[in-house]
Amino acid sequence: MNIGTATSARTSSINVITLAEENITEVAHFIASQSGQSPASVESHLGWFLLENPAHRLNHPIGYGLRFDDRLVGCILCCPQVFRCGAATINLMGSSSFYVDQAFRGHGGRLFLQYSRSQGPLFGTSANPDAAALWRATGATPIPHTDGELFGVLRWSPLAEEFAHRRFSNRILTRIASSRMANLAAFFRRLKIEKSDGELLQPLTSAEQVNDLRIECRSEKLTSARDPSYIRWRYFSGRDQTTAAFAFRDGANDKNILVTVNRRQRGHRGQITTLNVLDVYPEVGPSEALKIVAALVGRYRTGADAVVLRNLTPETAKIFRSRGFIHRAFQAPTGWYLDKAKLLPARDWYAVPADGDALI
């Protein structure tokens, strides 16, 4: 068989398939092989993220896969989420876990095309540059303010170590360089955040407590429907012990604001603990955002090395950068949406890092 015939035969044996709940174990094993995680942990996560999701409906596909002969070599999973705009409620289908085995990367476009054929609105919040190119090719639009993030550094030593590690391969040189850089950075790039003891943040321990805040208000932007079932699933399912929810009392405007966070490890050896702000609702202006972050810094000063902020408006981002936060630009926007049938009532978004699978 010549090369052309062999390639044709191999291509013909690769099929795009619809994935259902009974495929969860197979999908988990494939994702584990691509991500380096354990199959058991991936399957547990998928059971929560896909099947326990309150927007999931029985007998609906959980995604699409690439099958080569009898094995899975690619997948893109579907995670629905309910959004609101004014009085309207809109169901969007999110994308997640877009993996294609190295030997079959040329077929990733087929898989994404199958996902993008839906006539309903689609969105994704964790696109890497390759996936962003596929979103762009389908005519999708970037979700506003998803092209970077801000780092507010509380402890420089673990971040300086990461910077040194990327410059030096020698372990001793890394330690020397990181210690010197940490001292210099701590002196010149100190955060200019007003001191707060965190008492303005009241811990919330249940979806019922969030509901009691009566924070639901209409927004003329597309934003997540933060109903009790969503809040319970996202923050109080017990899946992530680092997730926390708070009520921030804005005395100036006499209102309660929901604030949610989690912590994640970054760096070449997981030496950087970041505090990620997942949601602030209702939307606040720059002055209120500064007060909220100051309260978070007061509460987590000994439990995090950096505060990570995403989805900020240019005005709010400018204020934080003037206070010492460092901007990290992404190679491409991580958030995208596609609305072929023009069903979305607005193009303006109040998206937050809790949407989709960006920082779960």
FIDRENDO-5752 format. One record per atom (N, C-alpha, C, O, CB): x, y, z. Coordinates in steps of 0.001 Angstrom, whole numbers, plus 500000, padded with zeros to 6 digits. Glycine has a CB too. Layout:
BEGIN
XYZ
...
This chain:
BEGIN
500860498803500000
500000500000500000
500889501237500000
501796501342500825
499031500011501240
500639502187499073
501450503394499051
501004504341500154
499996504107500820
501365504082497681
501771505423500338
501507506337501453
500148506982501318
499417507095502303
502582507412501536
499786507416500097
498497508061499896
497348507159500250
496378507601500866
498360508514498480
497438505876499866
496380504924500182
496292504672501671
495199504571502229
496606503617499450
497468504568502330
497483504325503776
496848505491504516
496080505289505457
498922504098504277
497172506736504088
496603507909504738
495094507958504562
494359508295505490
497234509180504187
494637507614503348
493204507613503081
492490506589503934
491411506863504460
492936507343501612
493083505396504082
492458504348504888
492383504766506343
491386504519507022
493227503032504756
493462505409506823
493470505843508225
492420506938508458
491719506940509469
494878506356508625
492330507873507493
491356508941507633
489939508392507642
489093508849508411
491518509955506515
489684507420506794
488327506882506696
487918506134507946
486725505952508192
488213505969505501
488900505688508758
488559504932509963
488405505832511181
488131505340512275
489617503883510236
488575507146511013
488374508094512100
486983508681511973
486647509301510964
489455509212512087
486180508483513000
484793508948512965
484528509924514107
485062509777515206
483820507756513045
483694510921513826
483204511822514869
481952511204515459
481006510897514734
482918513260514309
481940511022516768
480821510360517427
480208511289518474
480851512227518946
481277509035518078
478976511014518820
478301511733519896
478539510993521205
478367509776521271
476777511877519609
478931511714522238
479221511117523531
478015511254524458
477384512309524524
480465511769524161
477709510182525166
476593510159526112
477115509831527504
478307509588527687
475514509131525677
476221509825528474
476624509587529858
477368508265530035
478282508167530853
475409509607530755
476976507254529268
477631505954529411
479079505958528920
479808504990529135
476849504906528659
479497507037528265
480881507143527793
481793507840528793
482977508027528514
480922507884526479
481267508228529954
482042509014530920
483358508331531283
484401508986531289
481220509252532184
483337507051531581
484561506362532004
485597506359530887
486774506619531137
484247504920532433
485175506069529664
486102506073528535
486678507469528310
487877507616528073
485398505579527262
485833508484528383
486285509863528204
487285510232529301
488302510872529030
485081510840528214
486996509831530530
487889510149531650
489268509529531439
490282510176531699
487285509655532979
489314508292530975
490602507639530734
491373508348529625
492593508493529706
490396506161530372
490655508792528581
491345509499527500
491886510835527981
493043511156527711
490405509713526312
491077511625528689
491540512919529188
492707512739530144
493654513525530126
490398513670529882
492644511705530983
493746511430531906
495038511157531147
496109511596531566
493405510238532810
494948510439530039
496144510130529244
496738511384528615
497939511433528347
495809509113528152
495913512390528380
496381513619527757
496842514662528773
497713515480528477
495292514197526899
496258514632529963
496520515683530944
497470515273532059
497948516126532807
495238516129531541
497750513984532182
498624513516533249
497932513333534581
498592513056535582
499745514460533416
496621513480534621
495871513261535851
495475511789535960
495631511019535012
494616514168535898
494964511413537127
494525510036537299
493120509869536714
492301510782536818
494548509635538797
492829508717536101
491486508486535549
490385508650536587
489312509170536279
491405507101534950
490645508206537822
489621508294538858
489284509750539179
488114510097539338
490084507569540123
490314510603539276
490056512011539604
489342512712538454
488468513548538683
491373512743539932
489710512375537214
489042512986536062
487585512550536006
486701513373535767
489763512612534749
487326511267536225
485941510784536167
485093511414537266
483930511754537045
485901509254536286
485677511565538440
484948512212539534
484616513655539173
483504514126539412
485769512165540837
485591514347538597
485355515732538193
484276515820537127
483396516676537216
486644516364537682
484323514957536120
483332514997535043
481934514669535562
480943515228535092
483718514019533929
481862513767536526
480561513460537106
479924514682537733
478717514898537627
480691512366538137
480768515492538399
480264516744538987
479994517798537922
478904518366537863
481261517291540011
480994518057537078
480921519178536159
479870518992535070
479240519957534637
482260519400535531
479685517756534632
478722517506533554
477380517005534058
476339517569533721
479288516509532584
477396515950534862
476142515273535205
475408515934536374
474177515932536409
476421513824535540
476144516495537324
475488517172538443
475142518623538119
474432519277538882
476377517122539672
475628519117537017
475334520476536568
473820520656536475
473164519894535765
476012520771535195
473247521636537170
471787521791537162
471216522123535790
470017521959535568
471389522866538131
472062522590534856
471574522896533510
471617521676532589
471117521725531465
472394524025532905
472218520577533068
472287519356532253
470918518695532170
470164518683533143
473321518365532835
470608518154531014
469347517446530808
469628516007530419
470519515731529615
468491518142529729
468857515089530997
469028513672530693
468880513426529203
468056514048528533
468020512826531474
469683512515528700
469668512102527294
470242513152526350
470244512950525135
468263511777526878
470733514279526892
471426515239526045
472882514802525896
473444514255526846
471331516678526636
473513515020524747
474928514653524579
475808515375525594
475544516525525947
475403514977523152
476843514703526055
477810515361526929
478986515893526114
479903516505526661
478306514387528018
478954515657524813
480028516155523968
480168515322522711
479272514567522335
481338516171524731
481332515482522064
481625514765520827
483033514197520909
483902514750521584
481474515693519589
483249513080520208
484543512438520273
485048512030518899
484287511935517936
484476511240521171
486346511794518835
486976511211517649
487326509778517983
488047509521518946
488249512018517202
486822508843517197
487139507443517427
487952506901516262
487549507005515103
485857506617517626
489097506323516585
489946505660515596
489910504172515883
490412503710516907
491416506209515630
489309503427514964
489046502004515200
488214501870516472
487057502288516498
490383501187515315
488793501288517533
487990501054518736
488418501916519910
488067501617521051
488068499607519131
489169502981519654
489619503808520781
489331505276520530
489266505737519391
491117503607521034
489158506005521648
488894507430521606
490220508172521455
491157507931522216
488135507895522878
490300509074520476
491535509813520246
491310511328520304
492228512107520048
492131509426518897
490091511737520641
489810513163520761
488456513373521399
487587512503521326
489868513851519394
488268514547522037
486960514854522617
486817516354522804
487799517076522975
486768514123523964
485591516796522767
485218518135523205
483903517969523943
482943517426523397
485097519160521992
483856518433525181
482694518198526032
481797519431526078
482249520556525864
483137517810527448
480523519196526362
479511520254526364
479003520468527783
478533519537528438
478335519903525410
479104521702528243
478632522045529585
477682523219529482
478133524347529280
479817522377530537
476375522997529612
475418524098529481
475450525027530685
475806524624531793
474013523552529294
475074526268530447
474958527248531526
473857528231531171
473696528616530013
476308527989531768
473103528631532184
471991529561531982
472471530979532243
473105531257533261
470793529210532905
472156531876531303
472498533286531441
471218534111531431
470150533624531059
473458533741530310
471344535355531842
470211536272531813
470635537601531214
471806537978531240
469637536478533224
469648538293530678
469847539654530182
468517540363530329
467563540056529614
470358539677528685
468447541314531255
467170541916531555
466225540858532105
466563540154533056
466577542587530308
465039540743531509
464070539738531943
464225538428531194
463547537452531514
462664540259531764
465105538387530203
465251537193529359
466199536184529990
467197536549530612
465758537580527964
465867534908529818
466726533807530238
467221533089528995
466427532750528117
465972532827531191
468528532854528909
469122532289527711
469996531098528086
470816531189528999
469942533351526951
469820529988527385
470658528814527591
471808528829526585
471587528884525375
469826527509527459
473022528779527092
474202528689526246
474887527350526480
474875526822527592
475175529860526524
475485526805525424
476212525551525550
477700525843525586
478273526336524615
475870524587524390
478316525535526710
479739525788526866
480578524622526366
480118523481526320
480061526072528315
481804524925525998
482755523890525589
483750523650526715
484056524554527492
483493524292524282
484245522432526794
485200522080527841
486018520878527393
485569520080526569
484475521783529180
487217520756527941
488059519562527756
488225519211526281
487880518108525856
487459518367528505
488753520150525507
489017519930524091
490415519335523961
491415520050524018
488885521260523269
490470518017523784
491733517289523679
491738516451522410
490733515835522055
491960516395524920
492883516434521727
493082515543520587
494469514921520740
495454515624520966
492938516312519207
494531513614520617
495813512921520713
496795513482519693
496408513832518578
495630511407520503
498076513567520082
499099514179519242
499102513623517820
499258514379516862
500457513980519865
498931512316517676
498995511692516356
497796512030515480
497799511731514286
499101510199516503
496760512657516066
495530512924515316
495158514408515351
494003514761515112
494378512086515876
496132515283515649
495838516708515805
495206517311514549
494434518265514646
497109517464516151
495520516777513395
494945517310512166
493439517161512070
492804517793511226
495570516648511002
492861516328512932
491419516095512900
490677516900513976
489462516765514120
491132514610513077
491403517734514728
490751518533515763
489718519484515192
488702519763515829
491779519312516539
489979519987513979
489026520890513345
487690520219513080
486641520849513217
489594521418512052
487718518931512698
486471518187512468
485654518103513752
484430518237513741
486772516766511936
486344517884514833
485665517752516118
485038519081516536
483892519125516985
486646517263517196
485796520156516383
485256521461516753
484118521867515826
483155522497516263
486357522520516725
484223521508514550
483158521836513607
481849521176514020
480783521783513911
483544521405512188
481924519928514496
480717519232514937
480069519975516100
478851520149516140
481043517783515343
480900520411517047
480387521171518184
479757522492517724
478713522895518237
481515521445519194
480388523156516764
479942524492516355
478722524463515444
478194525521515101
481063525212515658
478260523279515042
477090523191514165
475776523493514882
474744523695514242
477018521818513551
475821523520516193
474603523822516949
474056525187516553
474808526142516359
474877523777518465
472735525262516439
472105526548516117
471883527405517361
471574528592517251
470773526317515411
472039526815518529
471920527582519758
473215528319520050
474249527984519473
471549526671520928
473190529322520938
474406530069521274
475431529186521973
475090528369522827
474065531265522160
476683529362521597
477792528594522150
478790529551522807
478903530712522415
478486527744521045
479515529042523819
480570529855524420
481644528963525008
481405527794525312
479998530784525500
482816529520525162
483917528827525808
484751529837526568
484842530995526161
484779528061524779
485365529414527672
486126530354528498
487557529888528773
488261530514529565
485410530574529809
487995528814528140
489347528311528418
490096527985527135
490875527032527098
489282527070529307
489868528768526080
490493528493524790
491985528836524826
492368529929525244
489789529286523673
492827527886524382
494235528193524159
494364528803522761
493367528874522042
495137526908524312
495549529242522354
495663529900521042
495168529052519879
494572529586518943
497090530276520793
495404527740519916
494930526879518823
493413526830518793
492805526947517729
495497525458518966
492802526659519954
491343526625520011
490764527985519644
489723528056518991
490866526202521410
491425529065520056
490953530399519702
490919530584518189
490016531233517663
491842531466520342
491904530012517485
491922530107516024
490717529390515421
490168529846514419
493227529517515460
490298528270516022
489119527550515527
487850528357515798
486972528446514940
489015526153516185
487756528943516988
486603529800517278
486530530940516255
485464531229515711
486691530370518725
487660531571516008
487687532708515088
487282532264513677
486581532990512972
489093533355515067
487724531077513272
487427530589511925
485939530322511723
485452530370510594
488214529323511647
485213530042512803
483772529803512682
482962531098512703
481739531068512563
483303528891513802
483635532229512876
482937533506512946
482590533931514347
481793534850514538
481702533445512144
483179533274515343
482880533604516739
483486534955517125
484369535477516443
483407532499517676
482991535503518231
483413536802518744
484053536619520123
483533535859520940
482208537787518818
485169537298520399
485758537186521738
484819537749522806
484193538789522604
487111537918521789
484724537063523931
484014537618525083
484866538772525618
486071538607525807
483753536516526201
484264539925525863
485058541091526278
485914540827527515
485504540131528443
484141542259526549
487106541399527500
488010541433528657
488524540039529037
488719539756530219
487299542060529852
488744539164528039
489286537828528326
490655537632527685
491065536502527423
488322536743527832
491362538733527431
492658538642526761
493839538781527709
494972538959527261
492752539692525698
493593538704529008
494691538787529961
494196538700531388
493000538539531631
495465540067529762
495114538808532328
494779538777533750
495734539687534502
496797540044533994
494841537330534311
495348540061535719
496186540895536574
496658540087537773
495891539344538385
495422542156537035
497945540250538096
498553539614539259
498852540672540314
499579541632540060
499846538852538864
498285540485541490
498663541306542633
499524540460543550
499017539582544249
497411541857543385
500818540717543552
501764539832544250
501835540189545726
502112541330546094
503168539921543616
501581539192546564
501679539360548019
503027538899548539
503567539493549472
500564538591548723
503584537841547943
504912537331548301
505682537091547012
505244536332546148
504816536013549159
506828537743546892
507559537695545640
508435536454545478
508726536066544347
508403538908545521
508857535827546555
509851534751546424
509397533610545516
510187533186544673
510179534197547787
508147533074545635
507779531987544736
507645532416543277
507908531620542375
506493531381545192
507237533672543030
507146534144541655
508525534427541077
508779534150539905
506280535394541581
509424534983541905
510787535207541437
511469533884541113
512245533794540162
511594535979542487
511174532855541912
511718531520541626
511266531034540258
512048530450539508
511288530515542709
509999531279539938
509475530838538641
510175531575537499
510548530972536493
507949531065538566
510346532875537667
511018533658536642
512453533181536456
512924533030535328
510993535146537003
513144532944537566
514527532472537491
514599531080536881
515512530779536113
515166532468538881
513637530234537224
513617528870536682
513527528876535159
514116528027534489
512441528082537269
512789529835534626
512628529900533174
513870530450532480
514040530298531270
511428530755532824
514728531087533262
515964531649532687
517173530763532936
518103530739532129
516228533031533261
517169530040534038
518341529244534406
517933527790534610
516899527508535215
519009529804535687
518735526884534111
518468525464534319
519159524937535566
518755523911536114
518911524664533110
520207525636536024
520949525210537201
520170525566538461
519742526706538640
522348525854537228
519992524570539336
519178524768540536
519768525808541481
519032526598542072
519015523458541268
521103525814541627
521742526772542526
521596528185541984
521302529114542735
523227526427542723
521802528351540665
521628529665540059
520193530150540212
519952531338540430
522018529626538583
519237529223540095
517830529584540252
517565530125541647
516885531139541805
516929528378539976
518099529456542652
517885529907544030
518514531274544275
517898532141544895
518457528887545016
519750531471543786
520432532751543995
519677533869543288
519399534920543867
521891532685543487
519348533614542012
518675534647541223
517300534977541791
516900536140541840
518543534200539768
516577533936542222
515224534167542711
515243534964544007
514383535820544213
514499532840542919
516199534703544877
516253535443546147
516565536913545907
515986537786546552
517306534831547088
517474537188544984
517821538579544692
516651539288544006
516329540426544345
519087538649543805
516026538625543056
514903539245542349
513737539483543287
513045540495543175
514460538375541175
513511538559544210
512404538706545150
512597539949546013
511647540694546253
512277537454546037
513838540176546484
514110541346547321
513907542647546549
513340543611547063
515534541283547870
514387542652545295
514240543854544481
512777544117544128
512299545248544217
515070543731543209
512075543057543727
510681543214543327
509819543646544500
508935544490544352
510147541914542739
510078543066545669
509291543420546850
509474544888547215
508576545526547764
509679542534548034
510671545414546895
510935546822547208
510288547757546185
509690548771546546
512445547077547265
510416547399544900
509962548309543846
508515548089543412
507905549012542872
510852548171542655
507940546900543628
506604546604543126
505649546243544255
504878545289544145
506661545474542114
505703546993545316
504814546742546450
503385547150546094
503164548182545461
505299547507547707
502413546324546511
501015546649546236
500581547871547040
500869547985548231
500107545449546558
499894548765546375
499383549963547034
497894549775547302
497041550429546702
499638551237546167
497613548860548223
496235548540548596
496024548938550047
496832548605550915
495922547024548382
494944549645550302
494660550048551674
494524548822552571
493951547807552177
493382550899551733
495055548934553770
495005547812554702
493562547538555128
492787548455555399
495887548095555936
493231546255555176
491909545825555620
492071544509556358
492890543675555972
490916545682554418
491308544319557401
491418543080558178
490475541993557680
490410540916558274
491139543360559641
489752542251556613
488878541239556049
487532541123556717
486721540286556321
489542539945556102
487264541956557739
485994541839558449
484804542286557602
483657541988557934
486043542651559722
485074542997556513
483980543400555628
483433542228554823
482400542353554165
484447544494554686
484120541095554874
483690539894554168
483050538922555149
483721538417556050
484877539229553441
481785538662554983
481076537715555846
481026536354555155
480413536245554093
479636538223556175
481646535308555716
481641533997555075
480220533449554912
479384533592555804
482485533018555884
479967532836553788
478689532186553495
478938530692553375
479902530273552735
478038532757552188
478087529895553978
478318528450554029
477257527622553314
477305526393553353
478395528013555448
476303528280552663
475256527534551962
474627528408550882
474708529635550923
474175527040552955
474006527749549925
473292528472548870
472125529259549457
471751530309548934
472786527494547788
471550528749550547
470432529436551187
470882530785551752
470144531768551686
469830528560552304
472091530827552305
472604532095552815
472830533094551680
472585534290551839
473909531869553587
473297532595550535
473455533480549376
472089534010548950
471936535195548656
474144532735548195
471112533127548922
469767533532548512
469189534587549458
468467535490549036
468841532311548458
469521534454550746
469014535407551744
469576536813551552
469018537780552069
469346534918553141
470679536930550811
471250538261550566
470365539096549652
470450540324549636
472642538134549956
469499538399548878
468593539075547941
469361540028547016
469025541203546869
467507539852548716
470397539468546405
471233540295545533
470776540250544081
471297540991543248
472678539851545625
469807539386543767
469408539246542368
468868540566541832
467937541146542392
468354538137542213
469460541024540752
468998542243540108
469203542102538616
470088541377538162
469738543491540656
468396542786537874
468477542673536428
469671543446535892
469995544538536358
467190543173535780
470309542847534906
471422543492534233
471097543562532750
470509542636532191
472760542732534484
471474544645532127
471271544775530690
472400544117529913
472434544164528684
471155546243530302
473327543501530649
474391542731530020
474087541241530154
473323540841531032
475767543071530650
474676540423529295
474587538975529450
475406538578530667
476593538892530752
475084538230528168
474781537895531595
475483537492532804
474867536213533346
473713535902533050
475442538610533866
475617535485534124
475164534201534645
473893534337535476
473712535312536206
476258533563535478
473016533339535352
471830533262536205
472253532629537529
472455531418537612
470672532435535517
472380533445538539
472904532967539823
471763532515540724
471560533061541809
473732534069540521
471028531522540268
469928531000541067
470469529993542079
471619529570541963
468849530348540164
469653529595543082
470165528723544140
470755527410543643
471753526942544192
469076528426545103
470160526804542616
470688525518542139
472086525682541561
472952524833541778
469753524911541082
472313526769540825
473644527032540268
474638527334541387
475742526788541401
473593528208539264
474256528193542318
475149528563543426
475512527331544241
476671527151544616
474488529629544334
474530526487544515
474774525275545316
475766524363544601
476711523861545211
473446524514545586
475545524154543300
476420523270542519
477823523847542395
478808523131542579
475832523032541127
477920525118542087
479222525712541789
480080525895543031
481292525687542973
479037527041541105
479478526282544159
480274526679545316
480101525828546568
480958525855547451
479957528062545650
479010525076546661
478744524360547915
478538522864547722
477859522219548521
477531524941548585
479121522315546666
478990520877546424
480045520060547162
479979518831547183
479077520593544941
481021520741547768
482079520034548486
483171519495547593
484023518731548046
481496518917549259
483157519886546315
484151519374545379
485514520024545582
486539519395545316
483685519593543955
485545521237546035
486802521990546119
486856522698547464
486110523644547715
486931523017544945
487740522231548312
487831522780549654
488423524188549674
488354524866550699
488657521868550521
489005524639548558
489569525987548529
488536527032548110
488794528229548230
490759526033547585
487390526606547630
486358527536547193
485694528178548412
485408527502549400
485307526815546312
485455529472548335
484797530175549429
483903531269548870
484194531861547831
485833530768550407
482810531526549580
481867532579549192
481696533542550359
481699533137551521
480491531977548766
481549534823550030
481425535856551050
480349536858550645
480024537019549469
482775536570551274
479822537511551645
478981538680551428
479805539900551797
480296540011552921
477652538607552265
479955540812550851
480641542072551100
479581543154551223
478755543329550328
481670542407549964
479607543876552330
478607544909552567
479120546252552066
480071546812552612
478249544990554065
478479546756551024
478820548068550486
477973549114551198
476834549378550812
478600548124548939
478550549708552250
477800550666553045
477421551912552280
476367552500552523
478584551046554244
478288552326551340
478025553560550598
476752553455549769
476007554425549631
479205553894549693
476508552264549218
475329552073548370
474257551211549031
473240550888548417
475739551446547059
474501550840550305
473527550060551071
473098548801550332
471907548586550103
472309550910551386
474065547970549960
473731546727549276
474755545650549615
475887545944549999
473661546945547752
474333544403549463
475219543257549635
475779542844548282
475097542923547260
474474542074550303
477039542402548291
477704541960547069
478246540555547313
478932540304548304
478853542950546647
477927539646546399
478451538286546484
479870538264545926
480128538765544832
477538537285545716
480789537674546698
482182537532546279
482572536067546449
482395535503547529
483134538477547105
483101535446545396
483535534050545496
484965533917544990
485386534636544083
482589533117544697
485701532991545585
487117532799545263
487460531313545315
486714530500545863
488021533600546241
488611530983544727
489243529698545006
490749529889544967
491238530954544589
488791528606543987
491481528857545359
492935528911545330
493469527805544434
492946526691544427
493520528790546753
494507528119543686
495126527166542772
496647527271542859
497196528300543254
494648527409541324
497309526185542482
498768526154542474
499274526390541059
498761525813540101
499296524806543024
500279527239540938
500941527491539664
502450527339539848
502944527159540961
500587528907539121
503162527415538735
504614527335538799
505132525957538443
504370524992538393
505091527714540170
506436525866538194
507026524618537710
506951523498538742
507003522321538385
508469524850537316
506829523856540023
506660522826541052
505461523122541952
505381522648543085
507928522711541899
504532523919541417
503338524255542187
503624525113543387
502903525050544384
502655523018542628
504687525933543310
505121526708544475
504364528018544640
504512528687545662
506592526997544373
503546528400543643
502804529665543709
501339529368544020
500668528674543255
502935530466542370
500851529885545125
499439529754545476
498718531034545081
498998532108545614
499258529459546997
497789530909544144
497044532094543720
495642532071544315
495002531025544423
496972532174542179
495192533251544694
493808533452545109
493079534029543902
493351535158543493
493697534405546377
492165533271543338
491460533683542134
490082534227542486
489276533532543105
491339532513541152
489812535457542095
488486536029542308
487582535497541201
487774535817540027
488523537609542317
486593534681541582
485727534003540612
484507534826540224
484109534844539059
485277532681541168
483917535505541198
482686536237540915
482542537402541877
482854537295543062
481463535309541009
482068538500541349
481651539660542138
480320540088541541
480257540509540386
482734540845542114
479255539980542331
477925540272541785
477041540930542848
477001540471543989
477258538977541259
476338541995542480
476253542640541171
477588543273540761
478510543398541567
475155543703541183
477662543667539493
478860544299538976
479140545584539748
478225546340540073
478718544587537471
480420545817540036
480802546996540809
481774547851540005
482360547395539023
481433546585542161
481933549090540434
482881549999539818
484261549859540412
484461549055541323
482409551416539956
485237550635539909
486621550517540377
486800550727541871
487560549989542497
487470551492539653
486124551714542470
486332551980543898
485842550825544760
486504550444545725
485622553269544307
484668550259544413
484161549108545168
485049547885544960
485277547111545889
482715548785544753
485550547716543737
486434546579543454
487703546666544299
488177545650544807
486795546531541951
488252547858544451
489444548026545288
489162547643546739
489987546988547377
489944549475545217
488013548043547259
487662547706548640
487515546194548823
487950545636549831
486360548414549045
486896545540547836
486705544087547924
488048543365547899
488285542461548701
485812543585546771
488920543761546986
490229543108546896
491057543385548145
491774542503548618
490986543585545644
490967544597548686
491687544906549925
491223543992551055
492036543509551844
491483546385550319
489910543755551130
489380542856552165
489859541432551947
490165540725552907
487846542894552181
489927541003550690
490427539658550392
491908539528550750
492333538508551292
490213539326548907
492683540555550446
494100540541550796
494256540448552309
495113539715552802
494815541800550252
493430541190553048
493495541117554496
493186539731555027
493792539284555999
492553542107555098
492246539053554393
491852537725554853
492842536641554428
493082535700555183
490474537389554329
493416536758553236
494238535682552674
495723536021552625
496485535330551948
493760535351551288
496140537044553310
497539537474553204
498510536359553541
499581536284552941
497792538657554113
498169535486554486
499072534393554857
498745533096554123
499413532083554330
499013534159556355
497728533117553271
497330531879552599
497440531917551097
497002530988550417
495946531548552960
498030532998550556
498175533099549105
499401533938548790
499804534802549569
496904533711548451
499989533664547620
501156534417547165
500778535537546203
501526536500546035
502148533486546500
499602535405545568
499170536419544605
497665536372544464
497043535322544625
499848536211543233
497083537528544160
495663537645543848
495542537762542334
496233538571541715
495004538880544578
494664536954541735
494484536959540285
493109537523539955
492090537066540473
494650535531539696
493101538521539085
491861539181538653
491710539009537148
492656539223536391
491861540697539039
490521538623536725
490219538498535295
488905539216534981
488146539592535874
490137536999534874
488667539390533692
487396539934533188
487128541358533679
485974541753533844
486243539031533606
488179542118533909
488008543492534367
487803544434533181
488375544234532109
489222543937535199
486995545443533386
486856546478532365
488174547256532283
488944547254533243
485651547436532687
488443547916531160
489691548691531055
489830549730532155
490935549966532645
489764549380529707
488721550357532553
488787551376533595
489222550776534934
490077551326535628
487430552066533745
488616549639535282
488971548997536548
490387548434536493
491132548542537467
487971547881536885
490764547838535370
492113547303535227
493160548403535368
494207548192535980
492266546601533878
492885549560534811
493825550681534897
494056551085536349
495186551378536739
493307551884534090
493001551102537145
493127551465538560
494011550450539284
494898550832540048
491729551545539233
493772549157539045
494564548131539734
496022548153539285
496917547921540097
493967546744539487
496273548425538013
497655548498537544
498374549677538191
499574549613538460
497701548618536009
497637550746538437
498257551895539112
498569551582540566
499360552285541195
497344553121539030
497958550537541107
498198550126542500
499214548995542601
499382548413543673
496891549694543153
499896548675541500
500969547682541563
500642546322540990
501503545442540983
501374547507542949
499416546117540504
499080544837539882
499775544739538524
499905545729537804
497535544682539725
500213543539538193
500964543291536965
500047542654535934
499345541688536233
502194542388537236
500053543192534719
499215542658533652
499946541528532935
501101541672532535
498822543769532654
499256540411532781
499775539291532000
498863539092530800
497715538675530953
499870537985532861
499368539386529607
498567539263528394
498566537819527915
499599537152527953
499100540197527290
497410537331527463
497318536014526860
497645536113525374
497550537188524782
495914535407527075
498029534996524780
498340534978523350
497089535208522507
497173535708521385
498992533648522964
495957534852523037
494673535057522361
493600535098523434
493811534563524522
494379533927521299
492451535718523165
491373535694524160
491014534259524540
490973533370523689
490128536424523623
490760534050525812
490372532715526278
488861532514526212
488387531380526277
490861532490527709
488101533598526082
486642533518526044
486100533869524667
486522534854524061
486035534442527090
485146533048524163
484554533248522836
483080532876522884
482662532060523706
485297532407521755
482292533480521994
480901533065521845
480507533086520382
481024533874519589
479968533968522665
479577532200520041
479100532052518669
477581532019518702
476985531207519410
479679530761517992
476966532894517944
475507533034517957
474995533082516515
474593534133516015
475074534318518743
475021531924515864
474660531856514450
473233532320514187
472968533016513206
474834530445513943
472324531933515063
470906532232514841
470491533586515418
469308533926515397
470051531139515450
471446534358515930
471160535685516487
470103535611517591
469130536365517586
470691536638515376
470311534696518530
469349534507519613
469690535323520854
468827535543521705
469270533048519977
470930535772520968
471315536521522155
470740537933522101
470833538594521066
472845536568522291
470147538405523196
469514539728523194
470500540883523296
470112542039523133
468542539819524324
471788540583523567
472786541645523701
474159541083523360
474380539874523433
472778542246525137
475073541964522990
476453541577522726
477380542005523860
478552541630523882
476926542179521411
476861542781524790
477648543225525925
477546542187527034
476455541706527342
477177544616526420
478675541843527630
478728540783528632
479195541328529974
480009542249530038
479653539654528171
478663540741531048
479340540795532327
479703539353532641
479026538661533402
478445541459533464
480803538929532021
481311537580532252
482260537606533435
482921538616533677
482021537023530990
482337536498534184
483218536383535344
484003535091535235
483596534191534500
482413536430536673
485120534971535948
485943533757535842
485218532472536251
485663531385535884
487171533914536689
484123532565536995
483373531361537372
482605530786536204
482189529629536265
482418531667538504
482397531555535131
481637531062533988
482424529984533246
483640530085533082
481284532219533035
481709528954532804
482380527894532055
483355527122532923
483060526799534074
483108528474530861
484533526825532353
485495525998533081
486851526678533230
487866526008533418
485668524670532379
486870528022533146
488148528724533108
489005528496534358
490193528199534234
487903530196532931
488435528628535542
489229528566536779
488615527608537792
488668527862538995
489357529959537399
488036526513537320
487465525548538267
488553524593538745
488283523701539549
486294524756537616
